[in-house]
Each structure stands twice: as C-alpha cells, then as structure tokens.
C-alpha cells in the first residue's frame, strides 16, 4: 500500500479494514520485543531502528501484510 501518512497511527488507519488488526498486532509486538528502537515512517511503511540503521519494518501490500527483518551489518 503506497501511503503518504505522516505517522504509524495514520498508516494503520488508512489500511484496508481487514488488515488493521494484523498491523496493530505487528506494531504491538515490535514495541514489546524491540524496546529502545525508534519507530518511524520510512520507505512508505512503519520501521524500527536506531538512527539510519533499520532493524525491522511491516507493511500492508496490495493483497497481504508483510513483516521484514533487516541486518544493519
């Protein structure tokens, strides 16, 4: 889903209704499991990381939701 939302809350709110619960759960898990990481909106999706180092992200795609882990290595 291409989004111009300024916040993660707005991103989730504009997602298709049938995906919102999954996106809310992914956000909740990221915040619980990855304390101390900064929540941001980069590359058109919610991301979590430190500075320029993205650790993980999630997104609502055209026909599904996606979760992605990244190495800052």
Chimera marker file (.cmm) of the C-alpha trace (Angstrom):
<marker_set name="trace">
<marker id="1" x="0.000" y="0.000" z="0.000" r="1" g="1" b="0" radius="0.5"/>
<marker id="2" x="1.590" y="3.271" z="-1.047" r="1" g="1" b="0" radius="0.5"/>
<marker id="3" x="1.000" y="5.697" z="1.783" r="1" g="1" b="0" radius="0.5"/>
<marker id="4" x="1.677" y="9.332" z="2.438" r="1" g="1" b="0" radius="0.5"/>
<marker id="5" x="0.668" y="9.007" z="6.088" r="1" g="1" b="0" radius="0.5"/>
<marker id="6" x="2.880" y="11.039" z="8.410" r="1" g="1" b="0" radius="0.5"/>
<marker id="7" x="2.540" y="8.698" z="11.404" r="1" g="1" b="0" radius="0.5"/>
<marker id="8" x="2.277" y="4.982" z="12.047" r="1" g="1" b="0" radius="0.5"/>
<marker id="9" x="-1.184" y="5.565" z="13.517" r="1" g="1" b="0" radius="0.5"/>
<marker id="10" x="-2.324" y="7.249" z="10.300" r="1" g="1" b="0" radius="0.5"/>
<marker id="11" x="-0.745" y="4.479" z="8.197" r="1" g="1" b="0" radius="0.5"/>
<marker id="12" x="-2.696" y="1.816" z="10.082" r="1" g="1" b="0" radius="0.5"/>
<marker id="13" x="-5.904" y="3.870" z="9.982" r="1" g="1" b="0" radius="0.5"/>
<marker id="14" x="-5.808" y="4.144" z="6.182" r="1" g="1" b="0" radius="0.5"/>
<marker id="15" x="-5.054" y="0.428" z="5.660" r="1" g="1" b="0" radius="0.5"/>
<marker id="16" x="-7.874" y="-1.821" z="4.453" r="1" g="1" b="0" radius="0.5"/>
<marker id="17" x="-10.179" y="-2.722" z="7.340" r="1" g="1" b="0" radius="0.5"/>
<marker id="18" x="-9.460" y="-6.443" z="7.049" r="1" g="1" b="0" radius="0.5"/>
<marker id="19" x="-5.732" y="-5.833" z="7.709" r="1" g="1" b="0" radius="0.5"/>
<marker id="20" x="-5.828" y="-3.286" z="10.517" r="1" g="1" b="0" radius="0.5"/>
<marker id="21" x="-5.912" y="-5.819" z="13.362" r="1" g="1" b="0" radius="0.5"/>
<marker id="22" x="-2.827" y="-7.594" z="11.962" r="1" g="1" b="0" radius="0.5"/>
<marker id="23" x="-0.960" y="-4.291" z="11.555" r="1" g="1" b="0" radius="0.5"/>
<marker id="24" x="-1.883" y="-3.243" z="15.096" r="1" g="1" b="0" radius="0.5"/>
<marker id="25" x="-0.602" y="-6.594" z="16.387" r="1" g="1" b="0" radius="0.5"/>
<marker id="26" x="2.674" y="-6.286" z="14.424" r="1" g="1" b="0" radius="0.5"/>
<marker id="27" x="3.196" y="-2.809" z="15.825" r="1" g="1" b="0" radius="0.5"/>
<marker id="28" x="2.470" y="-4.001" z="19.354" r="1" g="1" b="0" radius="0.5"/>
<marker id="29" x="4.928" y="-6.889" z="19.018" r="1" g="1" b="0" radius="0.5"/>
<marker id="30" x="7.663" y="-4.621" z="17.625" r="1" g="1" b="0" radius="0.5"/>
<marker id="31" x="7.258" y="-2.216" z="20.521" r="1" g="1" b="0" radius="0.5"/>
<marker id="32" x="7.276" y="-5.069" z="23.064" r="1" g="1" b="0" radius="0.5"/>
<marker id="33" x="10.135" y="-7.145" z="21.638" r="1" g="1" b="0" radius="0.5"/>
<marker id="34" x="12.350" y="-4.286" z="20.417" r="1" g="1" b="0" radius="0.5"/>
<marker id="35" x="12.426" y="-1.772" z="23.286" r="1" g="1" b="0" radius="0.5"/>
<marker id="36" x="14.554" y="1.275" z="22.699" r="1" g="1" b="0" radius="0.5"/>
<marker id="37" x="14.255" y="1.267" z="18.915" r="1" g="1" b="0" radius="0.5"/>
<marker id="38" x="12.868" y="4.344" z="17.228" r="1" g="1" b="0" radius="0.5"/>
<marker id="39" x="9.532" y="3.988" z="15.465" r="1" g="1" b="0" radius="0.5"/>
<marker id="40" x="9.480" y="5.893" z="12.179" r="1" g="1" b="0" radius="0.5"/>
<marker id="41" x="7.850" y="6.034" z="8.760" r="1" g="1" b="0" radius="0.5"/>
<marker id="42" x="10.456" y="5.306" z="6.088" r="1" g="1" b="0" radius="0.5"/>
<marker id="43" x="10.143" y="3.850" z="2.597" r="1" g="1" b="0" radius="0.5"/>
<marker id="44" x="6.371" y="4.313" z="2.864" r="1" g="1" b="0" radius="0.5"/>
<marker id="45" x="5.947" y="1.922" z="5.805" r="1" g="1" b="0" radius="0.5"/>
<marker id="46" x="6.425" y="1.726" z="9.589" r="1" g="1" b="0" radius="0.5"/>
<marker id="47" x="10.049" y="0.978" z="10.509" r="1" g="1" b="0" radius="0.5"/>
<marker id="48" x="12.023" y="0.381" z="13.710" r="1" g="1" b="0" radius="0.5"/>
<marker id="49" x="15.706" y="1.099" z="14.164" r="1" g="1" b="0" radius="0.5"/>
<marker id="50" x="18.436" y="3.316" z="15.563" r="1" g="1" b="0" radius="0.5"/>
<marker id="51" x="19.469" y="6.326" z="13.537" r="1" g="1" b="0" radius="0.5"/>
<marker id="52" x="19.965" y="5.211" z="9.937" r="1" g="1" b="0" radius="0.5"/>
<marker id="53" x="20.046" y="1.504" z="10.859" r="1" g="1" b="0" radius="0.5"/>
<marker id="54" x="16.658" y="-0.081" z="10.181" r="1" g="1" b="0" radius="0.5"/>
<marker id="55" x="16.089" y="-3.328" z="12.094" r="1" g="1" b="0" radius="0.5"/>
<marker id="56" x="12.568" y="-4.248" z="11.008" r="1" g="1" b="0" radius="0.5"/>
<marker id="57" x="9.517" y="-2.982" z="9.165" r="1" g="1" b="0" radius="0.5"/>
<marker id="58" x="5.966" y="-4.003" z="8.367" r="1" g="1" b="0" radius="0.5"/>
<marker id="59" x="3.601" y="-3.052" z="5.599" r="1" g="1" b="0" radius="0.5"/>
<marker id="60" x="0.199" y="-3.555" z="4.073" r="1" g="1" b="0" radius="0.5"/>
<marker id="61" x="0.776" y="-4.724" z="0.495" r="1" g="1" b="0" radius="0.5"/>
<marker id="62" x="-1.761" y="-4.937" z="-2.292" r="1" g="1" b="0" radius="0.5"/>
<marker id="63" x="-3.065" y="-8.391" z="-1.314" r="1" g="1" b="0" radius="0.5"/>
<marker id="64" x="-1.374" y="-9.128" z="2.010" r="1" g="1" b="0" radius="0.5"/>
<marker id="65" x="0.513" y="-7.801" z="5.001" r="1" g="1" b="0" radius="0.5"/>
<marker id="66" x="4.298" y="-8.185" z="5.265" r="1" g="1" b="0" radius="0.5"/>
<marker id="67" x="6.910" y="-8.214" z="8.013" r="1" g="1" b="0" radius="0.5"/>
<marker id="68" x="10.569" y="-7.718" z="7.155" r="1" g="1" b="0" radius="0.5"/>
<marker id="69" x="13.753" y="-8.052" z="9.224" r="1" g="1" b="0" radius="0.5"/>
<marker id="70" x="16.923" y="-6.209" z="8.201" r="1" g="1" b="0" radius="0.5"/>
<marker id="71" x="20.579" y="-6.557" z="9.074" r="1" g="1" b="0" radius="0.5"/>
<marker id="72" x="22.421" y="-3.344" z="9.859" r="1" g="1" b="0" radius="0.5"/>
<marker id="73" x="25.645" y="-5.257" z="9.470" r="1" g="1" b="0" radius="0.5"/>
<link id1="1" id2="2" r="1" g="1" b="0" radius="0.2"/>
<link id1="2" id2="3" r="1" g="1" b="0" radius="0.2"/>
<link id1="3" id2="4" r="1" g="1" b="0" radius="0.2"/>
<link id1="4" id2="5" r="1" g="1" b="0" radius="0.2"/>
<link id1="5" id2="6" r="1" g="1" b="0" radius="0.2"/>
<link id1="6" id2="7" r="1" g="1" b="0" radius="0.2"/>
<link id1="7" id2="8" r="1" g="1" b="0" radius="0.2"/>
<link id1="8" id2="9" r="1" g="1" b="0" radius="0.2"/>
<link id1="9" id2="10" r="1" g="1" b="0" radius="0.2"/>
<link id1="10" id2="11" r="1" g="1" b="0" radius="0.2"/>
<link id1="11" id2="12" r="1" g="1" b="0" radius="0.2"/>
<link id1="12" id2="13" r="1" g="1" b="0" radius="0.2"/>
<link id1="13" id2="14" r="1" g="1" b="0" radius="0.2"/>
<link id1="14" id2="15" r="1" g="1" b="0" radius="0.2"/>
<link id1="15" id2="16" r="1" g="1" b="0" radius="0.2"/>
<link id1="16" id2="17" r="1" g="1" b="0" radius="0.2"/>
<link id1="17" id2="18" r="1" g="1" b="0" radius="0.2"/>
<link id1="18" id2="19" r="1" g="1" b="0" radius="0.2"/>
<link id1="19" id2="20" r="1" g="1" b="0" radius="0.2"/>
<link id1="20" id2="21" r="1" g="1" b="0" radius="0.2"/>
<link id1="21" id2="22" r="1" g="1" b="0" radius="0.2"/>
<link id1="22" id2="23" r="1" g="1" b="0" radius="0.2"/>
<link id1="23" id2="24" r="1" g="1" b="0" radius="0.2"/>
<link id1="24" id2="25" r="1" g="1" b="0" radius="0.2"/>
<link id1="25" id2="26" r="1" g="1" b="0" radius="0.2"/>
<link id1="26" id2="27" r="1" g="1" b="0" radius="0.2"/>
<link id1="27" id2="28" r="1" g="1" b="0" radius="0.2"/>
<link id1="28" id2="29" r="1" g="1" b="0" radius="0.2"/>
<link id1="29" id2="30" r="1" g="1" b="0" radius="0.2"/>
<link id1="30" id2="31" r="1" g="1" b="0" radius="0.2"/>
<link id1="31" id2="32" r="1" g="1" b="0" radius="0.2"/>
<link id1="32" id2="33" r="1" g="1" b="0" radius="0.2"/>
<link id1="33" id2="34" r="1" g="1" b="0" radius="0.2"/>
<link id1="34" id2="35" r="1" g="1" b="0" radius="0.2"/>
<link id1="35" id2="36" r="1" g="1" b="0" radius="0.2"/>
<link id1="36" id2="37" r="1" g="1" b="0" radius="0.2"/>
<link id1="37" id2="38" r="1" g="1" b="0" radius="0.2"/>
<link id1="38" id2="39" r="1" g="1" b="0" radius="0.2"/>
<link id1="39" id2="40" r="1" g="1" b="0" radius="0.2"/>
<link id1="40" id2="41" r="1" g="1" b="0" radius="0.2"/>
<link id1="41" id2="42" r="1" g="1" b="0" radius="0.2"/>
<link id1="42" id2="43" r="1" g="1" b="0" radius="0.2"/>
<link id1="43" id2="44" r="1" g="1" b="0" radius="0.2"/>
<link id1="44" id2="45" r="1" g="1" b="0" radius="0.2"/>
<link id1="45" id2="46" r="1" g="1" b="0" radius="0.2"/>
<link id1="46" id2="47" r="1" g="1" b="0" radius="0.2"/>
<link id1="47" id2="48" r="1" g="1" b="0" radius="0.2"/>
<link id1="48" id2="49" r="1" g="1" b="0" radius="0.2"/>
<link id1="49" id2="50" r="1" g="1" b="0" radius="0.2"/>
<link id1="50" id2="51" r="1" g="1" b="0" radius="0.2"/>
<link id1="51" id2="52" r="1" g="1" b="0" radius="0.2"/>
<link id1="52" id2="53" r="1" g="1" b="0" radius="0.2"/>
<link id1="53" id2="54" r="1" g="1" b="0" radius="0.2"/>
<link id1="54" id2="55" r="1" g="1" b="0" radius="0.2"/>
<link id1="55" id2="56" r="1" g="1" b="0" radius="0.2"/>
<link id1="56" id2="57" r="1" g="1" b="0" radius="0.2"/>
<link id1="57" id2="58" r="1" g="1" b="0" radius="0.2"/>
<link id1="58" id2="59" r="1" g="1" b="0" radius="0.2"/>
<link id1="59" id2="60" r="1" g="1" b="0" radius="0.2"/>
<link id1="60" id2="61" r="1" g="1" b="0" radius="0.2"/>
<link id1="61" id2="62" r="1" g="1" b="0" radius="0.2"/>
<link id1="62" id2="63" r="1" g="1" b="0" radius="0.2"/>
<link id1="63" id2="64" r="1" g="1" b="0" radius="0.2"/>
<link id1="64" id2="65" r="1" g="1" b="0" radius="0.2"/>
<link id1="65" id2="66" r="1" g="1" b="0" radius="0.2"/>
<link id1="66" id2="67" r="1" g="1" b="0" radius="0.2"/>
<link id1="67" id2="68" r="1" g="1" b="0" radius="0.2"/>
<link id1="68" id2="69" r="1" g="1" b="0" radius="0.2"/>
<link id1="69" id2="70" r="1" g="1" b="0" radius="0.2"/>
<link id1="70" id2="71" r="1" g="1" b="0" radius="0.2"/>
<link id1="71" id2="72" r="1" g="1" b="0" radius="0.2"/>
<link id1="72" id2="73" r="1" g="1" b="0" radius="0.2"/>
</marker_set>
